[in-house]
């Protein structure tokens, strides 16, 4: 009696990822990427941000299309609410980065996913950004990410997927480690 093994397909081309990792090990300078976003003010607290090109693999690269994001503040801040707030985009980035990592790690480990849902919350005291209290920081006090994952895996295997994704997530790293940020006027 033979048992048929079903191919795992989480939509991640692990062979290509591992090939890229191997190629970049031979040319580490090509692994230096510069990500770009261009922001234009619309009116009030509303801005529009575009992402189209980036630099990597030693050359300028293009996305398949130009992506635009409206950024604003909600009406409770006397704004027009044309889009998520900048801090909400940070939560979007964290959720997207961790979730992509979970899918990639699951594919690599031969774990079939059925669903992944992340709930992300960031707590902040806006007295800081409003200049009301100089002792209150401007950013998040804490961020919580809770996953519900349905997969052909044990709870320990699922927890290991999340842990590995967290370990390799660029956005998680950005939020948990100091990053030198320089702001200037041209």
ZAKELO-93429 format. One record per residue: residue number from 0; x, y, z of N, C-alpha, C in turn. Coordinates in nm, 2 decimals, decimal comma. Example, Ala and Ser with C-alpha at 12.3 -4.5 7.8 and 13.67 -1.06 7.14 Angstrom:
+-----+--------+--------+--------+--------+--------+--------+--------+--------+--------+
| pos |    n.u |    n.v |    n.w |   ca.u |   ca.v |   ca.w |    c.u |    c.v |    c.w |
+-----+--------+--------+--------+--------+--------+--------+--------+--------+--------+
|   0 |   1,32 |  -0,57 |   0,78 |   1,23 |  -0,45 |   0,78 |   1,32 |  -0,33 |   0,78 |
|   1 |   1,28 |  -0,22 |   0,71 |   1,37 |  -0,11 |   0,71 |   1,29 |   0,00 |   0,79 |
+-----+--------+--------+--------+--------+--------+--------+--------+--------+--------+
end
This chain:
+-----+--------+--------+--------+--------+--------+--------+--------+--------+--------+
| pos |    n.u |    n.v |    n.w |   ca.u |   ca.v |   ca.w |    c.u |    c.v |    c.w |
+-----+--------+--------+--------+--------+--------+--------+--------+--------+--------+
|   0 |   0,08 |  -0,12 |   0,00 |   0,00 |   0,00 |   0,00 |   0,09 |   0,12 |   0,00 |
|   1 |   0,07 |   0,21 |  -0,09 |   0,15 |   0,34 |  -0,10 |   0,06 |   0,45 |  -0,05 |
|   2 |   0,13 |   0,54 |   0,02 |   0,07 |   0,67 |   0,07 |   0,11 |   0,78 |  -0,03 |
|   3 |   0,02 |   0,85 |  -0,08 |   0,05 |   0,96 |  -0,17 |   0,09 |   1,08 |  -0,08 |
|   4 |   0,19 |   1,15 |  -0,12 |   0,24 |   1,27 |  -0,05 |   0,19 |   1,39 |  -0,13 |
|   5 |   0,11 |   1,47 |  -0,06 |   0,06 |   1,59 |  -0,13 |   0,16 |   1,70 |  -0,12 |
|   6 |   0,18 |   1,76 |  -0,24 |   0,28 |   1,87 |  -0,24 |   0,23 |   1,99 |  -0,16 |
|   7 |   0,33 |   2,05 |  -0,09 |   0,30 |   2,17 |  -0,01 |   0,30 |   2,29 |  -0,10 |
|   8 |   0,20 |   2,37 |  -0,10 |   0,19 |   2,49 |  -0,18 |   0,13 |   2,61 |  -0,10 |
|   9 |   0,22 |   2,69 |  -0,05 |   0,18 |   2,81 |   0,02 |   0,21 |   2,93 |  -0,07 |
|  10 |   0,24 |   2,91 |  -0,19 |   0,26 |   3,02 |  -0,29 |   0,40 |   3,09 |  -0,27 |
|  11 |   0,49 |   3,02 |  -0,21 |   0,63 |   3,07 |  -0,20 |   0,73 |   2,99 |  -0,27 |
|  12 |   0,81 |   3,05 |  -0,36 |   0,91 |   2,97 |  -0,44 |   1,04 |   2,97 |  -0,35 |
|  13 |   1,04 |   2,87 |  -0,27 |   1,16 |   2,85 |  -0,18 |   1,28 |   2,82 |  -0,26 |
|  14 |   1,27 |   2,74 |  -0,37 |   1,39 |   2,71 |  -0,45 |   1,45 |   2,84 |  -0,50 |
|  15 |   1,37 |   2,93 |  -0,55 |   1,43 |   3,06 |  -0,59 |   1,49 |   3,14 |  -0,48 |
|  16 |   1,42 |   3,14 |  -0,36 |   1,48 |   3,21 |  -0,25 |   1,61 |   3,16 |  -0,21 |
|  17 |   1,62 |   3,02 |  -0,20 |   1,75 |   2,96 |  -0,16 |   1,85 |   2,98 |  -0,27 |
|  18 |   1,81 |   2,98 |  -0,39 |   1,91 |   3,01 |  -0,50 |   1,96 |   3,15 |  -0,49 |
|  19 |   1,87 |   3,25 |  -0,46 |   1,91 |   3,39 |  -0,45 |   2,01 |   3,40 |  -0,33 |
|  20 |   1,98 |   3,33 |  -0,22 |   2,07 |   3,34 |  -0,10 |   2,20 |   3,29 |  -0,14 |
|  21 |   2,21 |   3,18 |  -0,21 |   2,34 |   3,12 |  -0,25 |   2,41 |   3,21 |  -0,34 |
|  22 |   2,34 |   3,27 |  -0,44 |   2,41 |   3,37 |  -0,53 |   2,46 |   3,49 |  -0,46 |
|  23 |   2,38 |   3,54 |  -0,37 |   2,43 |   3,66 |  -0,29 |   2,54 |   3,63 |  -0,20 |
|  24 |   2,56 |   3,51 |  -0,16 |   2,67 |   3,47 |  -0,08 |   2,80 |   3,48 |  -0,16 |
|  25 |   2,79 |   3,47 |  -0,29 |   2,91 |   3,48 |  -0,38 |   2,93 |   3,63 |  -0,42 |
|  26 |   2,83 |   3,71 |  -0,40 |   2,84 |   3,86 |  -0,44 |   2,76 |   3,94 |  -0,33 |
|  27 |   2,82 |   3,95 |  -0,21 |   2,74 |   4,01 |  -0,10 |   2,71 |   4,16 |  -0,13 |
|  28 |   2,79 |   4,23 |  -0,21 |   2,76 |   4,37 |  -0,24 |   2,63 |   4,38 |  -0,31 |
|  29 |   2,58 |   4,28 |  -0,38 |   2,45 |   4,29 |  -0,45 |   2,34 |   4,28 |  -0,35 |
|  30 |   2,37 |   4,23 |  -0,23 |   2,26 |   4,22 |  -0,13 |   2,23 |   4,36 |  -0,06 |
|  31 |   2,30 |   4,46 |  -0,10 |   2,27 |   4,59 |  -0,04 |   2,16 |   4,66 |  -0,12 |
|  32 |   2,05 |   4,68 |  -0,05 |   1,93 |   4,73 |  -0,12 |   1,90 |   4,87 |  -0,06 |
|  33 |   1,84 |   4,96 |  -0,14 |   1,79 |   5,09 |  -0,10 |   1,65 |   5,09 |  -0,14 |
|  34 |   1,56 |   5,10 |  -0,04 |   1,42 |   5,11 |  -0,06 |   1,38 |   5,26 |  -0,06 |
|  35 |   1,29 |   5,30 |  -0,15 |   1,25 |   5,44 |  -0,17 |   1,10 |   5,46 |  -0,16 |
|  36 |   1,06 |   5,57 |  -0,11 |   0,92 |   5,62 |  -0,11 |   0,93 |   5,77 |  -0,13 |
|  37 |   0,84 |   5,82 |  -0,21 |   0,83 |   5,97 |  -0,24 |   0,69 |   6,02 |  -0,19 |
|  38 |   0,70 |   6,12 |  -0,11 |   0,57 |   6,17 |  -0,05 |   0,54 |   6,31 |  -0,10 |
|  39 |   0,42 |   6,34 |  -0,14 |   0,37 |   6,47 |  -0,18 |   0,26 |   6,51 |  -0,09 |
|  40 |   0,27 |   6,63 |  -0,03 |   0,16 |   6,68 |   0,05 |   0,04 |   6,72 |  -0,04 |
|  41 |  -0,08 |   6,68 |   0,01 |  -0,20 |   6,71 |  -0,07 |  -0,27 |   6,84 |  -0,01 |
|  42 |  -0,31 |   6,83 |   0,12 |  -0,37 |   6,94 |   0,19 |  -0,39 |   6,90 |   0,34 |
|  43 |  -0,38 |   6,99 |   0,43 |  -0,40 |   6,96 |   0,57 |  -0,30 |   6,85 |   0,62 |
|  44 |  -0,35 |   6,74 |   0,67 |  -0,26 |   6,63 |   0,72 |  -0,26 |   6,52 |   0,61 |
|  45 |  -0,32 |   6,54 |   0,50 |  -0,33 |   6,44 |   0,39 |  -0,20 |   6,45 |   0,30 |
|  46 |  -0,14 |   6,34 |   0,28 |  -0,02 |   6,32 |   0,19 |  -0,04 |   6,20 |   0,11 |
|  47 |   0,02 |   6,19 |  -0,01 |   0,02 |   6,08 |  -0,09 |   0,16 |   6,03 |  -0,11 |
|  48 |   0,19 |   5,90 |  -0,08 |   0,32 |   5,84 |  -0,09 |   0,32 |   5,74 |  -0,21 |
|  49 |   0,43 |   5,75 |  -0,29 |   0,44 |   5,66 |  -0,40 |   0,57 |   5,57 |  -0,39 |
|  50 |   0,55 |   5,45 |  -0,42 |   0,66 |   5,35 |  -0,42 |   0,67 |   5,29 |  -0,56 |
|  51 |   0,78 |   5,31 |  -0,63 |   0,79 |   5,26 |  -0,77 |   0,92 |   5,18 |  -0,79 |
|  52 |   1,03 |   5,24 |  -0,75 |   1,16 |   5,18 |  -0,78 |   1,24 |   5,17 |  -0,65 |
|  53 |   1,34 |   5,08 |  -0,66 |   1,43 |   5,06 |  -0,55 |   1,57 |   5,02 |  -0,61 |
|  54 |   1,67 |   5,02 |  -0,53 |   1,80 |   4,98 |  -0,58 |   1,84 |   4,85 |  -0,51 |
|  55 |   1,88 |   4,75 |  -0,59 |   1,93 |   4,62 |  -0,54 |   1,99 |   4,54 |  -0,65 |
|  56 |   2,07 |   4,44 |  -0,61 |   2,14 |   4,35 |  -0,71 |   2,23 |   4,44 |  -0,80 |
|  57 |   2,27 |   4,55 |  -0,74 |   2,37 |   4,63 |  -0,82 |   2,31 |   4,73 |  -0,92 |
|  58 |   2,17 |   4,74 |  -0,92 |   2,11 |   4,83 |  -1,02 |   1,98 |   4,88 |  -0,97 |
|  59 |   1,92 |   4,98 |  -1,04 |   1,79 |   5,02 |  -1,01 |   1,69 |   4,92 |  -1,06 |
|  60 |   1,59 |   4,89 |  -0,97 |   1,49 |   4,79 |  -1,00 |   1,35 |   4,86 |  -1,00 |
|  61 |   1,26 |   4,81 |  -1,07 |   1,12 |   4,86 |  -1,08 |   1,02 |   4,76 |  -1,03 |
|  62 |   0,92 |   4,81 |  -0,95 |   0,81 |   4,72 |  -0,92 |   0,73 |   4,71 |  -1,05 |
|  63 |   0,64 |   4,61 |  -1,06 |   0,55 |   4,59 |  -1,18 |   0,47 |   4,71 |  -1,20 |
|  64 |   0,43 |   4,78 |  -1,10 |   0,35 |   4,90 |  -1,11 |   0,38 |   5,00 |  -1,00 |
|  65 |   0,34 |   5,12 |  -1,01 |   0,36 |   5,22 |  -0,91 |   0,25 |   5,21 |  -0,81 |
|  66 |   0,29 |   5,20 |  -0,68 |   0,19 |   5,19 |  -0,57 |   0,18 |   5,32 |  -0,50 |
|  67 |   0,06 |   5,36 |  -0,48 |   0,04 |   5,49 |  -0,40 |  -0,04 |   5,46 |  -0,28 |
|  68 |  -0,01 |   5,54 |  -0,18 |  -0,07 |   5,53 |  -0,04 |  -0,11 |   5,66 |   0,01 |
|  69 |  -0,24 |   5,68 |   0,04 |  -0,28 |   5,80 |   0,10 |  -0,26 |   5,79 |   0,25 |
|  70 |  -0,21 |   5,90 |   0,31 |  -0,18 |   5,90 |   0,45 |  -0,25 |   6,02 |   0,51 |
|  71 |  -0,33 |   6,01 |   0,62 |  -0,40 |   6,12 |   0,68 |  -0,42 |   6,09 |   0,82 |
|  72 |  -0,50 |   6,17 |   0,89 |  -0,54 |   6,15 |   1,03 |  -0,69 |   6,14 |   1,03 |
|  73 |  -0,75 |   6,08 |   1,13 |  -0,89 |   6,07 |   1,14 |  -0,96 |   6,20 |   1,18 |
|  74 |  -1,09 |   6,20 |   1,17 |  -1,16 |   6,32 |   1,20 |  -1,15 |   6,37 |   1,34 |
|  75 |  -1,13 |   6,27 |   1,43 |  -1,11 |   6,31 |   1,58 |  -0,99 |   6,40 |   1,60 |
|  76 |  -0,90 |   6,41 |   1,50 |  -0,79 |   6,50 |   1,51 |  -0,81 |   6,62 |   1,42 |
|  77 |  -0,93 |   6,65 |   1,39 |  -0,97 |   6,76 |   1,30 |  -0,91 |   6,75 |   1,16 |
|  78 |  -0,90 |   6,63 |   1,11 |  -0,85 |   6,60 |   0,98 |  -0,96 |   6,54 |   0,89 |
|  79 |  -0,92 |   6,51 |   0,77 |  -1,02 |   6,47 |   0,67 |  -1,03 |   6,31 |   0,66 |
|  80 |  -0,94 |   6,24 |   0,72 |  -0,95 |   6,09 |   0,72 |  -0,95 |   6,03 |   0,57 |
|  81 |  -0,85 |   6,08 |   0,49 |  -0,84 |   6,03 |   0,36 |  -0,76 |   5,90 |   0,35 |
|  82 |  -0,70 |   5,85 |   0,46 |  -0,62 |   5,73 |   0,46 |  -0,58 |   5,70 |   0,60 |
|  83 |  -0,52 |   5,58 |   0,62 |  -0,46 |   5,54 |   0,75 |  -0,36 |   5,65 |   0,80 |
|  84 |  -0,34 |   5,65 |   0,93 |  -0,23 |   5,73 |   0,98 |  -0,10 |   5,67 |   0,96 |
|  85 |   0,01 |   5,75 |   0,96 |   0,14 |   5,69 |   0,94 |   0,17 |   5,57 |   1,04 |
|  86 |   0,13 |   5,59 |   1,17 |   0,15 |   5,48 |   1,26 |   0,08 |   5,35 |   1,23 |
|  87 |  -0,04 |   5,37 |   1,17 |  -0,11 |   5,25 |   1,12 |  -0,04 |   5,18 |   1,01 |
|  88 |   0,02 |   5,26 |   0,92 |   0,10 |   5,19 |   0,82 |   0,22 |   5,11 |   0,88 |
|  89 |   0,27 |   5,16 |   0,99 |   0,38 |   5,08 |   1,05 |   0,32 |   4,95 |   1,10 |
|  90 |   0,20 |   4,95 |   1,15 |   0,14 |   4,82 |   1,19 |   0,11 |   4,73 |   1,07 |
|  91 |   0,07 |   4,79 |   0,96 |   0,05 |   4,72 |   0,83 |   0,18 |   4,65 |   0,79 |
|  92 |   0,29 |   4,73 |   0,79 |   0,42 |   4,68 |   0,75 |   0,46 |   4,56 |   0,84 |
|  93 |   0,44 |   4,57 |   0,97 |   0,48 |   4,47 |   1,06 |   0,40 |   4,34 |   1,03 |
|  94 |   0,27 |   4,35 |   1,02 |   0,19 |   4,24 |   1,00 |   0,22 |   4,17 |   0,87 |
|  95 |   0,24 |   4,25 |   0,76 |   0,27 |   4,20 |   0,63 |   0,41 |   4,13 |   0,63 |
|  96 |   0,51 |   4,19 |   0,69 |   0,64 |   4,13 |   0,69 |   0,64 |   4,00 |   0,77 |
|  97 |   0,58 |   4,00 |   0,89 |   0,58 |   3,87 |   0,97 |   0,50 |   3,76 |   0,90 |
|  98 |   0,39 |   3,80 |   0,84 |   0,30 |   3,70 |   0,77 |   0,37 |   3,64 |   0,65 |
|  99 |   0,44 |   3,72 |   0,57 |   0,51 |   3,67 |   0,46 |   0,62 |   3,58 |   0,50 |
| 100 |   0,69 |   3,61 |   0,61 |   0,79 |   3,52 |   0,67 |   0,73 |   3,39 |   0,71 |
| 101 |   0,62 |   3,39 |   0,77 |   0,56 |   3,27 |   0,82 |   0,53 |   3,18 |   0,70 |
| 102 |   0,47 |   3,24 |   0,59 |   0,44 |   3,16 |   0,47 |   0,57 |   3,10 |   0,41 |
| 103 |   0,68 |   3,18 |   0,40 |   0,80 |   3,13 |   0,34 |   0,86 |   3,02 |   0,43 |
| 104 |   0,87 |   3,04 |   0,56 |   0,92 |   2,94 |   0,65 |   0,84 |   2,81 |   0,64 |
| 105 |   0,71 |   2,82 |   0,64 |   0,62 |   2,71 |   0,63 |   0,65 |   2,63 |   0,50 |
| 106 |   0,66 |   2,70 |   0,39 |   0,69 |   2,63 |   0,27 |   0,82 |   2,56 |   0,27 |
| 107 |   0,92 |   2,62 |   0,33 |   1,06 |   2,56 |   0,34 |   1,06 |   2,44 |   0,43 |
| 108 |   0,97 |   2,44 |   0,53 |   0,97 |   2,33 |   0,63 |   0,86 |   2,23 |   0,59 |
| 109 |   0,80 |   2,24 |   0,47 |   0,70 |   2,15 |   0,43 |   0,57 |   2,15 |   0,51 |
| 110 |   0,53 |   2,26 |   0,56 |   0,41 |   2,27 |   0,63 |   0,30 |   2,34 |   0,54 |
| 111 |   0,19 |   2,28 |   0,52 |   0,08 |   2,34 |   0,44 |   0,00 |   2,43 |   0,53 |
| 112 |  -0,01 |   2,55 |   0,49 |  -0,10 |   2,65 |   0,56 |  -0,24 |   2,65 |   0,50 |
| 113 |  -0,34 |   2,67 |   0,58 |  -0,47 |   2,69 |   0,53 |  -0,52 |   2,83 |   0,55 |
| 114 |  -0,47 |   2,89 |   0,66 |  -0,50 |   3,03 |   0,69 |  -0,41 |   3,09 |   0,79 |
| 115 |  -0,39 |   3,22 |   0,78 |  -0,31 |   3,30 |   0,87 |  -0,38 |   3,43 |   0,89 |
| 116 |  -0,41 |   3,46 |   1,02 |  -0,47 |   3,59 |   1,05 |  -0,39 |   3,65 |   1,16 |
| 117 |  -0,35 |   3,78 |   1,14 |  -0,27 |   3,85 |   1,25 |  -0,36 |   3,96 |   1,29 |
| 118 |  -0,37 |   3,98 |   1,42 |  -0,43 |   4,10 |   1,48 |  -0,31 |   4,18 |   1,55 |
| 119 |  -0,30 |   4,30 |   1,50 |  -0,19 |   4,39 |   1,55 |  -0,25 |   4,51 |   1,62 |
| 120 |  -0,20 |   4,54 |   1,73 |  -0,24 |   4,66 |   1,81 |  -0,11 |   4,73 |   1,86 |
| 121 |  -0,11 |   4,86 |   1,85 |  -0,01 |   4,95 |   1,90 |  -0,07 |   5,05 |   2,00 |
| 122 |  -0,01 |   5,05 |   2,12 |  -0,06 |   5,14 |   2,22 |   0,03 |   5,27 |   2,22 |
| 123 |  -0,04 |   5,38 |   2,23 |   0,04 |   5,51 |   2,24 |  -0,04 |   5,61 |   2,31 |
| 124 |   0,03 |   5,70 |   2,38 |  -0,03 |   5,81 |   2,45 |   0,00 |   5,94 |   2,36 |
| 125 |  -0,11 |   5,99 |   2,30 |  -0,09 |   6,10 |   2,20 |  -0,05 |   6,23 |   2,27 |
| 126 |  -0,04 |   6,24 |   2,40 |   0,01 |   6,36 |   2,47 |   0,15 |   6,40 |   2,42 |
| 127 |   0,22 |   6,29 |   2,38 |   0,36 |   6,32 |   2,33 |   0,36 |   6,40 |   2,20 |
| 128 |   0,29 |   6,34 |   2,10 |   0,29 |   6,41 |   1,97 |   0,22 |   6,54 |   1,97 |
| 129 |   0,13 |   6,56 |   2,07 |   0,06 |   6,69 |   2,08 |   0,14 |   6,79 |   2,16 |
| 130 |   0,25 |   6,75 |   2,21 |   0,34 |   6,84 |   2,29 |   0,28 |   6,88 |   2,42 |
| 131 |   0,19 |   6,80 |   2,47 |   0,13 |   6,82 |   2,60 |   0,22 |   6,78 |   2,72 |
| 132 |   0,30 |   6,68 |   2,70 |   0,38 |   6,63 |   2,81 |   0,52 |   6,59 |   2,75 |
| 133 |   0,63 |   6,66 |   2,78 |   0,76 |   6,62 |   2,73 |   0,81 |   6,49 |   2,78 |
| 134 |   0,75 |   6,43 |   2,88 |   0,79 |   6,30 |   2,93 |   0,73 |   6,19 |   2,86 |
| 135 |   0,63 |   6,21 |   2,78 |   0,56 |   6,11 |   2,71 |   0,62 |   6,10 |   2,57 |
| 136 |   0,66 |   5,98 |   2,53 |   0,72 |   5,96 |   2,40 |   0,62 |   5,98 |   2,29 |
| 137 |   0,67 |   6,00 |   2,17 |   0,58 |   6,03 |   2,06 |   0,53 |   5,90 |   1,99 |
| 138 |   0,61 |   5,79 |   2,01 |   0,57 |   5,67 |   1,94 |   0,50 |   5,57 |   2,02 |
| 139 |   0,49 |   5,45 |   1,97 |   0,42 |   5,34 |   2,04 |   0,49 |   5,31 |   2,18 |
| 140 |   0,40 |   5,28 |   2,28 |   0,45 |   5,23 |   2,41 |   0,48 |   5,08 |   2,39 |
| 141 |   0,39 |   5,01 |   2,32 |   0,41 |   4,87 |   2,30 |   0,32 |   4,83 |   2,18 |
| 142 |   0,36 |   4,72 |   2,12 |   0,29 |   4,66 |   2,00 |   0,26 |   4,52 |   2,03 |
| 143 |   0,14 |   4,47 |   2,01 |   0,11 |   4,33 |   2,02 |   0,06 |   4,27 |   1,89 |
| 144 |   0,12 |   4,15 |   1,86 |   0,08 |   4,08 |   1,74 |   0,03 |   3,94 |   1,79 |
| 145 |  -0,09 |   3,91 |   1,75 |  -0,15 |   3,78 |   1,79 |  -0,19 |   3,71 |   1,66 |
| 146 |  -0,14 |   3,59 |   1,64 |  -0,16 |   3,51 |   1,52 |  -0,26 |   3,40 |   1,55 |
| 147 |  -0,35 |   3,38 |   1,45 |  -0,44 |   3,26 |   1,44 |  -0,39 |   3,19 |   1,32 |
| 148 |  -0,34 |   3,07 |   1,33 |  -0,28 |   3,00 |   1,21 |  -0,34 |   2,86 |   1,21 |
| 149 |  -0,40 |   2,83 |   1,09 |  -0,45 |   2,69 |   1,07 |  -0,36 |   2,63 |   0,97 |
| 150 |  -0,29 |   2,52 |   1,01 |  -0,19 |   2,45 |   0,93 |  -0,19 |   2,31 |   0,96 |
| 151 |  -0,13 |   2,23 |   0,87 |  -0,10 |   2,09 |   0,90 |   0,03 |   2,08 |   0,98 |
| 152 |   0,02 |   2,12 |   1,11 |   0,13 |   2,12 |   1,19 |   0,09 |   2,13 |   1,34 |
| 153 |   0,18 |   2,09 |   1,43 |   0,15 |   2,09 |   1,57 |   0,16 |   2,24 |   1,62 |
| 154 |   0,11 |   2,26 |   1,74 |   0,12 |   2,40 |   1,79 |   0,27 |   2,44 |   1,81 |
| 155 |   0,35 |   2,34 |   1,85 |   0,49 |   2,37 |   1,86 |   0,56 |   2,41 |   1,73 |
| 156 |   0,52 |   2,34 |   1,62 |   0,57 |   2,37 |   1,49 |   0,52 |   2,51 |   1,44 |
| 157 |   0,39 |   2,54 |   1,47 |   0,34 |   2,67 |   1,43 |   0,41 |   2,78 |   1,51 |
| 158 |   0,43 |   2,76 |   1,64 |   0,51 |   2,86 |   1,72 |   0,65 |   2,88 |   1,67 |
| 159 |   0,71 |   2,77 |   1,62 |   0,84 |   2,78 |   1,56 |   0,84 |   2,86 |   1,43 |
| 160 |   0,74 |   2,84 |   1,35 |   0,72 |   2,92 |   1,23 |   0,72 |   3,07 |   1,26 |
| 161 |   0,64 |   3,11 |   1,36 |   0,63 |   3,25 |   1,40 |   0,76 |   3,30 |   1,46 |
| 162 |   0,82 |   3,22 |   1,54 |   0,95 |   3,26 |   1,60 |   1,06 |   3,28 |   1,49 |
| 163 |   1,06 |   3,20 |   1,39 |   1,16 |   3,21 |   1,28 |   1,13 |   3,33 |   1,20 |
| 164 |   1,00 |   3,36 |   1,17 |   0,96 |   3,48 |   1,10 |   1,00 |   3,60 |   1,17 |
| 165 |   0,98 |   3,60 |   1,30 |   1,01 |   3,72 |   1,38 |   1,16 |   3,74 |   1,38 |
| 166 |   1,24 |   3,63 |   1,39 |   1,38 |   3,64 |   1,39 |   1,44 |   3,70 |   1,26 |
| 167 |   1,37 |   3,68 |   1,14 |   1,42 |   3,73 |   1,02 |   1,34 |   3,85 |   0,96 |
| 168 |   1,25 |   3,90 |   1,03 |   1,16 |   4,01 |   0,98 |   1,24 |   4,14 |   0,98 |
| 169 |   1,24 |   4,21 |   0,87 |   1,31 |   4,34 |   0,86 |   1,23 |   4,44 |   0,94 |
| 170 |   1,10 |   4,44 |   0,93 |   1,01 |   4,54 |   1,00 |   1,02 |   4,52 |   1,15 |
| 171 |   1,01 |   4,40 |   1,19 |   1,03 |   4,37 |   1,34 |   1,16 |   4,42 |   1,39 |
| 172 |   1,27 |   4,40 |   1,31 |   1,40 |   4,45 |   1,35 |   1,40 |   4,61 |   1,35 |
| 173 |   1,34 |   4,67 |   1,25 |   1,33 |   4,82 |   1,25 |   1,26 |   4,87 |   1,38 |
| 174 |   1,16 |   4,80 |   1,43 |   1,08 |   4,85 |   1,54 |   1,15 |   4,82 |   1,68 |
| 175 |   1,23 |   4,72 |   1,68 |   1,29 |   4,67 |   1,81 |   1,44 |   4,71 |   1,83 |
| 176 |   1,50 |   4,76 |   1,72 |   1,64 |   4,80 |   1,73 |   1,66 |   4,95 |   1,68 |
| 177 |   1,74 |   5,02 |   1,75 |   1,76 |   5,16 |   1,70 |   1,81 |   5,16 |   1,56 |
| 178 |   1,76 |   5,25 |   1,48 |   1,80 |   5,27 |   1,34 |   1,84 |   5,42 |   1,32 |
| 179 |   1,95 |   5,44 |   1,26 |   1,99 |   5,58 |   1,24 |   1,90 |   5,64 |   1,13 |
| 180 |   1,83 |   5,75 |   1,17 |   1,74 |   5,81 |   1,07 |   1,79 |   5,96 |   1,06 |
| 181 |   1,82 |   6,00 |   0,94 |   1,86 |   6,14 |   0,92 |   1,76 |   6,21 |   0,83 |
| 182 |   1,71 |   6,33 |   0,88 |   1,61 |   6,41 |   0,82 |   1,68 |   6,54 |   0,78 |
| 183 |   1,67 |   6,58 |   0,66 |   1,73 |   6,71 |   0,62 |   1,64 |   6,78 |   0,52 |
| 184 |   1,68 |   6,91 |   0,49 |   1,61 |   6,99 |   0,39 |   1,70 |   7,01 |   0,27 |
| 185 |   1,65 |   6,99 |   0,15 |   1,73 |   7,01 |   0,03 |   1,73 |   7,15 |  -0,02 |
+-----+--------+--------+--------+--------+--------+--------+--------+--------+--------+
end
